Amino acid sequence: MKILVIGGGGREHTIAWKLLQSPKVKKVYCAPGNGGIAGLAQNVPIGVHDFAALAQFAKDEGIDLTVVGPEDPLLAGIVDFFQERNLPIYGPNAKAALIEGSKCFAKSLMKRYNIPTSEYESFLDYESAIAYVREKGAPIVVKADGLAAGKGVVVAETLQEAEEALRQIMQDHVFGEAGARVVIEECMRGEELSLLAFVDGETVKPMITSQDHKRIFNDDLGPNTGGMGTYAPVPQMSDKLVEEVVETIVKPMAKGMAQDGIPFKGILYTGLMITEQGPKVVEFNARFGDPETQVLLPLLETDLLDIFVATIKGELDAVDVTWKKSSAVCVVMAAPGYPGEYPKGEVIQGLDKVRDGVTVFHAGTKETDEGIVTNGGRVLGVVAIGENLAKAREAAYASVQEISFEGAQYRTDIAAKAMKHQEQ
């Protein structure tokens, strides 16, 4: 089969890498791809929003399946566009993807289906939002309603921080139209975890658990990013707790959406807070997480292509999804200045020196005559697999030490809290 992967980040590099392990896959194309993807698949210079050109390419090249990585084209209706032209594509349609595209929409579904989450209110005007924040006090969570590349959430510990967040989102429009409406939530306390699932209408096949590290600096300090590293599975999340999440959150959401005429087909990402009252939903996403994908897919034993094809055919219930009994750790190497402004074009050294069993997934890179150079905020995801978290973590950081580019920054505490849990 010939596969087209839409996107050009670390997630898409990982998806292409995993699909190429299937004996049924003949060739993978990636649009637009990146410098690392070019080493295993054919990059195609078409943007993720150029649906007409992407569909024409799929038709001309005889693409058997298109897989969508990022959220933006999903929300914009790429799945609907391809389906209208009888082109096989994996991912939720625009109506279902709105579970990520609008936090208000997601909250309304959770309320209707009795899915545990934080209390909230939404606002279209700044003055009402400010009044509500002052009434509730801090800590409190302020979110842009729409897509903001994982950066539209502010956990305000003080009233001043909450008011500043509202000013930036609603008056300075730092997230554009995504911040036209805000959602203000109670601040939940607990451990934040991710549980992704393959979903086909009402059929739910949960993945192993993972934990992202969103803040730029160690000890979860500094501004939010798209994710600075992750690990899987999460030792502090028991099988019983996973089962509770699946039965009280993921399955009710899938069933409710199907009954409402918006069946979800694709990857349903549930961001969780494990509170004293039990697991509650922080957010839903409509696609693979980034960098969660970089630790989940290397541990997947089942042929990823089989899962994708079964989902499209409505036969996911017949697929046995199994996982390796190992651990994976991903350390993200980012450009200096990220998540603010950052330079591009810095030559990356040492990619050929990583340890055996370590894979480097490229996020923001480009191929040039000088070699592979930086081309984004998050540049690389260095991923190691080990028989346990300690060995995976050691291998990942040893390989990070071998790689360099001007001003590279990364966290040194990825999976550190999990290690403490294991020791207890």
N, C-alpha and C positions, 0 to 999 in steps of 0.2 A: 504493500500500500504506500501511497504518497501522501504525506501529511504536511499541512501548512499551519505553523504556529504564529499567532498574532501577538506582537510585542517585541520588546528589545531589552528586557532587564534580567536580573538574576533568576527570577521565577521562570521566565521563558527559556533561559539557558538550561535550567534543571528539567523542565518538561521535555524539551527536545532531546536532551541527554538520556532521559528515561525511556522515551518512546523508541529511540534507536536501539535499545536493548531488546525490543520485541523482534522475534524472528519474522513477524508478518510485515514489518516496516521496511520498505525498500529505500526511501529517501525522505528527508525532512527539509522543508524550506522554512525560513523565519522572516517575517516582515515587521519591522525593518531589521531586526537582529542587532548584534553588537560584535565587538572584536573577538570575544571568546566563542560565541556561537559559530562564527565563521570557520572555526577549526573542526567542526563536526557536521554542520548543516550548511545549506546554501542561503545566504542572506539575500533578501529581495528588497530593493529600495522603494517600498511603498509604506506610507504612513498608516497608523492604526485607524484613522478616521476616514480614509479614502475607500469607502465601502465598494464603490463601483469598480475601482481598479483592483481591489482585492478579490472581488467576486469574479471579475474577468480573468484574473490570473489563475484562480482556482479552476475555472472552466477550461481555459486554454491548456493548462498543464495536466488536466485530468486528476486533480487533487481528490483523494478519496475521503478525506476528513480534514476539516479546519478546526483548530483548538484555539480558543480565545483566552489570553492571559490576563490583561489589565481590565479594570472595572469601567473605564471611560467608554470604550466601544460597546460594552455590554449595555450600559445605560442608554447609549445613543441608538441602540437597536440593530447592531450588526447581525445578531442571530436571526431576527425577523427578516432582515434584508436577504440573508443567504437562504433561509427557508422558503421565502417567496420565489426563489429561483431554483428550488429543488437541489440546493447544494448542501451536503451533510456538514453539520457544524455542532460543536460541543460547547454548551454554556446555556445559561438561562436567557429567556427573551427579555425585552425591555421592561415589561410589566412586572415580571418576577424579580428582575435585578434591582427594582426600586427599593427592595428591602435594604440595599446598601446605599442607594442614591438619595434616599430621604429618611433621616432619622425619625421624623414625625410619622411617616408611613409605617416604619418598622415598629415604633412604639404603639401605634394604633392596633397593629396586628397582634402584638404581644398582649395588649389589654383585652382584645376580643377573644383570644385563645387561652387566656389565663396563664400566661407564661411569666414566671417570676423575673422581675426587673426593678430598677429604681423608680421612685416617684419622679414625675417630670411635669413641666409645662412648656409650651412653645410660644414664641412671640415674633411678630412681624415688625413691631416698632420699638425703637430704642428706649424710649421713656418708660414704657410698660415693663420692659425687661429689667431695666435698672431698678424700678420700684419693687419688682418681685425679688430680685437679689438682695436688696436692702431689707426686705421683710424676712427672708429666710436666713440671711447671714451666711458666714463661711464656716467650714469648707463647703464648696459647692462646685459643680461641674458645668462648664459652658461649652456648648458644641455648635459649630456651624451645621445647619441642617443637611447641606449637600456634600458632594465630594470635595475633599481638600487634601488629597494625597497623604492621608494619615496624620495630618498636622492640624486639623481643625478642632481639636479638643484641648481645653485648658482645665486642669484640675486646680482650682483657685483655693489656696489655703487661707487667703485673707480677702476681705471685702474689696480692698484696693485692687488686688489681682483680678477679681471677677469683673469689676467695673472697667478696668483697662482692657480685658479680653472683649467685653461687649463693645467698647469704643472701637477697637481695631477691626472687629468683625462687621459691626453694623454701620459704623460711621466712616472708617477708613477703607472699608471693603477690601481687606487684605486677601480674602478668599473669593472675591468677585461675587457672582450670583449665588455661589454655594452658601454665602452668609446672609442672604436676604431674609432668611428666617433662622432663628436660633432655638435650640432646645436647651433648657436649663434643668439639671437633674440633681437629686440628692447625691452626696458624695458617699459612695459605698466603700467600706473598708474590708480588706481581706487580701487574698492572693489572686492575682490575675493570670488566667490560663486560656489556652485556645483549644477548641475541639472542632476540627474540620470533618466534614462527612461528604461522601458521594451520595447524591440524592437523585432519585428518579421518580418524580411525583410523590407518592407516599412511601416508597422504599428508601430506607436510610441505611447506609453502610458506614459506620463511624471509622475514622482513622485513629491512629494512636495520638495521644495528647502531646502538645508542645507548649513552650513558653517563650514569648517574644520579649525583647528588652527595648522599649520604645525610646527612652531618654538618651540623649547624646553622651552623657558622662556616667562614670561608675556610680554605684549606689543609687541609681535611678534619679540622678540630678540633671538639671539643665532642661532645655526645651525638647518637645517631642520630635521624633524623626519618623521616617518610614520603617524603622526597625534596625537596631545595631547588632543584632545577633539573636540566636535562638538555640534551643536544644529539644530533643525528644528521645524517649518518652519522658513524662514528668513523674518522678518517683513519689512525690507527695500527693498525687491524685490516684486514689485506689480504683480498682476495677468496679467496686460498688458505687463509687462516686460517678465514674464515667457512665455506668448504667443508669443512674439517677438522672444525669444530664440528658442522656439520649431519650429516656422515657418521659421526662417532664418538660423538656425544652425542644429538642431537635425534632422528634417525631410529631408532637402537637403542632409545631410550626409547619412542617411539611404537609401534614394532613389538612390543616386549616387552609393553607394556600391552595391546595388541590380542590378543596370543597368550595372555595371562593372563586374558582375558575381561573386561578393564576398558578398552575402547577409549576413547581421549581424543579428544573433539570440541570444539574451541574454540581459545582462545589458550594456547599453551604458552610460558611465559616462562622462559628459561634465564639465570640469573645466573652469570657466568663469572669465573674468575680466570685470567689468562694468565700462567702460571708458567714457570720455566726448563725444566720438563719438558713444557710444552705446556699447552693449555687444560684446566681442571678445573672441575667444577660447584660453585658456592657454594650455590645453591638453585634449586628449581623453583617457579614460581607457576602458577596455573591460570586466569589472566585477564590482560587488558591491564594493564601497569604504570602507575603514576601517580607521576611526571609523564611517563613515556616516551611514553604515548599522545599527549600534547600536541605532540610533535615528529614522531612517526611518521605519524599520520593526515594531517596537512597535506601530507606528501610522497608519499602514496599516490596513484597515478594511477588504478588500477583501482577500479571502483564497489564500495564496501564492502558494499553490500547484496547484490551478486552473490556475493561471497565467503561471506557468512553463509548465504545460501540454498543455495549449492552444498554447503556443509559439512553442512547438515541433510539434504540429499538424498543425500549420499555421492558427490558429483560434483566435489569440489575439484580433482581431478587435471586437469579440463578447463578450469580457470580460469587465465588468464595474468596473474599478479600483477606489475605494473610500478610503478616509482618515478620520481619527478622527479629530475633531475640537479641538485639544489639542496641547501642545508643549512638546518637549523632549530635554533634555540636557544630554550629555555624558562627564564625566571628566575622563581622562586617568591617572591612577597611574602607574608610570614607575620606573624601577630599577635605583639605583644611578649609575651615569656615562653614562647612555643612553643619546644621541645616539652613544656614544663611547663604550668602553669596560665596561662591567658590571658584577657583581657577580650573581650567581644562587644559588638556594637551601635555600633561606631565608624563614622561616615559616611565613605564612600570618595569622594574627589574626583579629577577628572581623567580619568575613563574615556573621555571624549569627545575627549581630546587626543592619543591614541596615533597614531603614524605610519601612513601607508598601508602595507599589507602586513603590519601587526602585528595579531595577534588576541589578545584577553584572554579566557582561559578561567577561569571562576569556580569556585572550589573550596569555600570556606567563606563564602558570602554569603547575604543575605536581602533581599527587597524590602520596604520599609516606606514610610510616608508621607513620611519624611525623605529617601528615596532608597535606594540600595543601601548596606547596612551589613555589617560583618564578622560572621561567624557560625561561625567555625571557626579552627583553628590555622593551617593553610595557607589563605590567603585567595584569592589570584589566581595564575594562571600566565600570564606575559606572553611571548607566542610570536612570533618573527620568522622569516621565510623570506628567504634571500639566496642569491646565486649562489655564495657560499662562506661558510665559518664566520665569517670576520672581519666581513663585511657583515651577516650575520644577528645576530651578537653585538652589533655597534654599534647596530643598529636596536632590538634588544630592550632594551638598557640605556638608550637615549635615551627610550624610551617609559616605562620604569620611573620615570625622573626626573619624568615628567609626572603620575604617579599618587601619591596620598598618602592615608594615614589615620593616626590617632594611634598612634605607636609602631611603625610598619611596619619590619620587618627583612627583609633579603635578603642573599644572598652576592654579592660583586662579582667572583668568580673562576670563574663558570660557563664551561666550555669553554676556560679559560685554558691548561690543560695540553695540550689538543689543538692550540691555536695554536702552542705551542712545538714540537710534533711536526711540524707543517707547515713550520715555519721551518727545521728541521734537514735 
